[in-house]
Amino acid sequence: MKRSDSIASIAKALAAFQKDVTQPKKSAKNPHFKSTYVPLDNVVDSIAETAPKHGLSYIQTTVTENDKAGVQTLLMHESGEWIEFEPLLLPIGQKATPQAVGSAITYARRYTLSSIFGIASETDDDANGANDNASKNPTPPKPIMATKAEHETLNKLVDLFAGLRSVSREKVLETVNWDGQKVLERDLAVKMKGGLESWIDNAKKEAAEANKEESA
């Protein structure tokens, strides 16, 4: 949270606001949790009715980050004092839809304004659009790991290539970025196997050509 050098006036104004504000009714229903809450429109109306009397106003800007969306709120006073609150971000899933983003932003606006101005809007989760969207993008399944036999094949290829090139086994392992023991994902093991086999074929061809030149 950031703020102006002094917040004496804005603190006094907030205290007066919270004394005068009329708490809005919880007129919206959340079917997922069978509860009620104060919708954003009512929160805004309640604030707009009382805040100007005490020199209070605010700005909310949309913020997105990776697979999250929300708002950042700046509370201002006519004296020039201000308080900038940390962004409130909610998950919207990797495949975000406009509905999910809008739901997250609406919830973030309502929740933040209610917290700052002391509105009892109830903290039920009416941002189900965002959460439902996230649930439709489950965590990817665990990768398939290479078998013991596949690892043994890789080690044999490493030894073979090291012999053909007259270099140490450690040097080859360093080149392929593997220690010879670490369990590899199958996709990576397949790529490594293909690469080693290609290197071995090239090494054999070079050796054969060198033998021909010597014979000639």
C-alpha positions as MATLAB code, in Angstrom:
seq = 'MKRSDSIASIAKALAAFQKDVTQPKKSAKNPHFKSTYVPLDNVVDSIAETAPKHGLSYIQTTVTENDKAGVQTLLMHESGEWIEFEPLLLPIGQKATPQAVGSAITYARRYTLSSIFGIASETDDDANGANDNASKNPTPPKPIMATKAEHETLNKLVDLFAGLRSVSREKVLETVNWDGQKVLERDLAVKMKGGLESWIDNAKKEAAEANKEESA';
ca = [
       0.000    0.000    0.000;
       1.231    3.472   -0.929;
       0.036    6.779    0.503;
       0.603   10.509    0.615;
       2.956   11.938    3.237;
       0.008   12.671    5.498;
      -3.333   10.870    5.735;
      -4.790   12.807    8.669;
      -7.556   14.421    6.630;
      -8.452   11.299    4.663;
      -8.567    9.229    7.867;
     -10.912   11.734    9.498;
     -13.091   11.783    6.396;
     -13.282    7.972    6.274;
     -14.317    7.835    9.907;
     -17.094   10.357    9.245;
     -18.153    8.495    6.107;
     -18.433    5.168    7.915;
     -20.571    6.839   10.572;
     -22.953    8.334    8.025;
     -23.114    5.665    5.326;
     -26.296    3.675    4.898;
     -25.482   -0.005    4.529;
     -27.027   -1.336    1.298;
     -29.270   -4.382    1.306;
     -27.977   -7.767    0.216;
     -30.321   -8.036   -2.731;
     -28.374  -10.431   -4.975;
     -28.443  -14.191   -4.588;
     -25.560  -16.603   -5.069;
     -27.095  -19.908   -6.265;
     -23.842  -21.834   -5.745;
     -23.701  -21.074   -2.024;
     -27.406  -20.299   -1.458;
     -26.530  -16.954    0.116;
     -27.094  -13.269   -0.552;
     -24.687  -10.390   -1.098;
     -24.607   -6.726   -2.058;
     -24.115   -6.371   -5.832;
     -21.546   -3.904   -7.174;
     -24.192   -1.379   -8.279;
     -25.557   -1.097   -4.743;
     -22.083   -0.760   -3.245;
     -21.246    2.049   -5.693;
     -24.570    3.796   -5.085;
     -24.107    3.658   -1.330;
     -20.620    5.164   -1.588;
     -21.678    7.807   -4.132;
     -24.490    8.948   -1.846;
     -22.215    9.719    1.112;
     -18.561    9.966    0.012;
     -18.754   13.390   -1.715;
     -20.080   14.953    1.510;
     -16.765   14.085    3.141;
     -14.527   14.993    0.221;
     -13.829   11.355   -0.706;
     -13.525    9.885   -4.171;
     -11.778    6.937   -5.807;
     -10.379    5.558   -9.052;
     -10.273    1.867   -9.963;
      -8.105    0.622  -12.831;
      -8.156   -2.827  -14.401;
      -5.097   -4.999  -13.786;
      -4.160   -8.313  -15.437;
      -1.275  -10.631  -14.651;
      -0.715  -14.026  -16.308;
      -4.016  -15.898  -15.775;
      -5.424  -13.404  -13.251;
      -7.504  -10.249  -13.517;
      -8.669   -7.637  -11.042;
      -8.415   -3.984  -10.061;
      -6.181   -1.506   -8.281;
      -7.889    1.189   -6.226;
      -6.767    4.753   -5.466;
      -8.659    6.467   -2.644;
      -8.487   10.283   -2.759;
      -9.456   13.213   -0.523;
     -10.171   16.795   -1.526;
      -7.182   17.867    0.589;
      -4.894   16.124   -1.886;
      -4.167   13.173    0.399;
      -4.417    9.726   -1.119;
      -3.989    5.992   -0.453;
      -3.200    3.492   -3.213;
      -4.111   -0.085   -2.335;
      -2.441   -3.239   -3.594;
      -4.172   -4.846   -6.616;
      -6.731   -7.550   -5.925;
      -6.291  -10.274   -8.570;
      -8.449  -13.354   -9.101;
      -7.735  -16.481  -11.195;
      -9.525  -16.639  -14.545;
      -7.935  -19.793  -16.017;
      -5.422  -20.169  -18.830;
      -8.143  -19.970  -21.492;
      -9.813  -16.816  -20.214;
     -13.174  -15.833  -21.683;
     -14.528  -12.268  -21.606;
     -17.168  -13.486  -19.154;
     -14.545  -14.881  -16.781;
     -12.452  -11.708  -16.935;
     -15.507   -9.519  -16.411;
     -16.670  -11.626  -13.475;
     -13.262  -11.431  -11.794;
     -13.027   -7.662  -12.263;
     -16.575   -7.096  -10.984;
     -15.900   -9.179   -7.893;
     -12.576   -7.428   -7.275;
     -14.200   -3.996   -7.581;
     -17.011   -4.872   -5.191;
     -14.801   -6.585   -2.642;
     -12.167   -3.818   -2.652;
     -14.651   -0.954   -2.380;
     -16.530   -2.745    0.392;
     -13.306   -3.276    2.345;
     -12.060    0.302    1.938;
     -15.334    2.038    2.737;
     -16.588   -0.417    5.364;
     -19.522   -1.720    3.356;
     -20.912   -5.002    4.719;
     -21.305   -6.745    1.372;
     -20.543  -10.233    2.735;
     -17.598  -12.212    1.419;
     -19.447  -14.940   -0.464;
     -17.945  -16.018   -3.768;
     -20.224  -14.602   -6.453;
     -17.261  -14.665   -8.901;
     -18.068  -18.211   -9.904;
     -17.618  -17.345  -13.576;
     -13.895  -16.939  -12.991;
     -13.578  -19.983  -10.757;
     -15.666  -22.190  -13.021;
     -13.513  -21.206  -15.966;
     -10.385  -22.073  -14.014;
     -11.848  -25.472  -13.104;
     -12.318  -26.208  -16.808;
      -8.554  -25.901  -17.242;
      -7.305  -28.655  -14.909;
      -3.676  -29.202  -14.058;
      -1.961  -31.052  -16.929;
      -1.310  -34.761  -16.281;
       2.095  -35.809  -14.998;
       4.594  -36.459  -17.796;
       5.417  -40.031  -18.793;
       8.921  -40.976  -17.686;
      11.372  -43.104  -19.643;
      11.744  -46.747  -18.582;
      14.849  -48.329  -17.088;
      15.528  -50.086  -20.411;
      15.348  -46.776  -22.277;
      17.855  -45.238  -19.866;
      20.179  -48.209  -20.354;
      19.966  -47.737  -24.127;
      20.914  -44.075  -23.751;
      23.946  -44.977  -21.630;
      25.101  -47.507  -24.246;
      24.791  -44.895  -26.982;
      26.764  -42.413  -24.864;
      29.557  -44.978  -24.416;
      29.531  -45.851  -28.120;
      29.771  -42.235  -29.226;
      32.506  -41.517  -26.672;
      34.522  -44.411  -28.122;
      34.044  -43.292  -31.708;
      35.118  -39.740  -30.916;
      37.843  -40.770  -28.475;
      36.460  -38.518  -25.766;
      35.475  -39.220  -22.189;
      32.006  -40.442  -21.278;
      31.680  -37.439  -18.954;
      32.296  -35.077  -21.878;
      29.463  -36.624  -23.873;
      27.106  -36.500  -20.885;
      27.985  -32.852  -20.394;
      27.199  -32.175  -24.050;
      23.736  -33.763  -23.831;
      23.141  -32.160  -20.409;
      22.498  -35.445  -18.598;
      24.355  -37.189  -15.778;
      23.590  -40.728  -16.967;
      21.378  -41.455  -13.940;
      18.721  -38.765  -13.672;
      15.304  -40.046  -14.716;
      14.204  -38.363  -17.942;
      10.795  -37.675  -19.392;
      10.122  -40.077  -22.241;
       9.833  -37.317  -24.860;
      13.226  -35.959  -23.859;
      14.741  -39.438  -23.799;
      13.449  -40.123  -27.311;
      14.938  -36.864  -28.604;
      18.247  -37.593  -26.890;
      18.322  -41.100  -28.365;
      17.684  -39.740  -31.846;
      20.416  -37.134  -31.429;
      22.987  -39.651  -30.205;
      22.168  -42.066  -33.010;
      22.623  -39.266  -35.542;
      25.977  -38.308  -34.016;
      27.067  -41.944  -34.073;
      26.093  -42.341  -37.742;
      28.058  -39.214  -38.639;
      31.058  -40.390  -36.619;
      31.008  -43.770  -38.384;
      30.785  -42.095  -41.800;
      33.696  -39.804  -40.993;
      35.735  -42.765  -39.764;
      34.931  -44.732  -42.947;
      35.938  -41.801  -45.164;
      39.158  -41.352  -43.200;
      39.985  -45.067  -43.699;
      39.381  -44.735  -47.445;
      41.762  -41.784  -47.671;
      44.422  -43.687  -45.740;
      43.985  -46.710  -47.989;
      44.266  -44.565  -51.093;
];
